[in-house]
């Protein structure tokens, strides 16, 4: 199932899309209990996604991007 695949691959944006589509389909089929379970999973994925996006893996990454920004500013000021 796509939901399981995206979960194992940590593709949270695609996982949310699948969960949303599944919620809509279950709603249209009148399967409210299953729809609510899927919607709850989608909300948990959103929380996980926002936490993951805000997380900096290592300090050197921030340092590299700061350097890139400084170089870009100096080039733009020429």
DAKA-V478450 format. One line per field, one symbol per residue. ss: DSSP state (h for helix, s for strand, l for the rest). A space follows every 10 residues. Layout:
ss: ???
//
This chain:
ss: lhhhhhhhhl lhhhhhhhhh hhhhhhhhll lhhhhhhhhh hhhhhhhhhh hhhhllllhh hhhhhhhhhh hhhhhhll
//
